[in-house]
Amino acid sequence: MSYLKKGGVLILEGFAKEQLGRDSSGPQSLDLFYSKDELLGDFSDCKQINIETKEIELKEGQFHKGKASVVRCVCVR
């Protein structure tokens, strides 16, 4: 994770794999979604990491509305 300096904070929110097939938004390829396990592996060298998968309600216009599954990640290197 050379792109994040020591002490740096990364904040990420993306669609969870459970979002695939829902009408509320998101890509149509499973490879473009996140999972908690994948993020834990990707950021394993962080000294602090908090990852959660949540169901949220999107209200972001005509093509981004309805129930959605997201992964939220905050980590400190």
Number of C-alpha atoms within 10 A of each C-alpha: 11 6 6 12 10 12 12 11 15 14 10 12 14 17 21 23 20 17 22 19 13 14 13 19 20 21 13 12 10 14 8 13 18 20 18 18 9 10 16 16 9 11 18 14 13 19 11 13 17 12 17 13 19 13 13 12 13 15 12 11 7 9 12 15 15 15 16 21 21 22 21 19 19 16 20 18 18
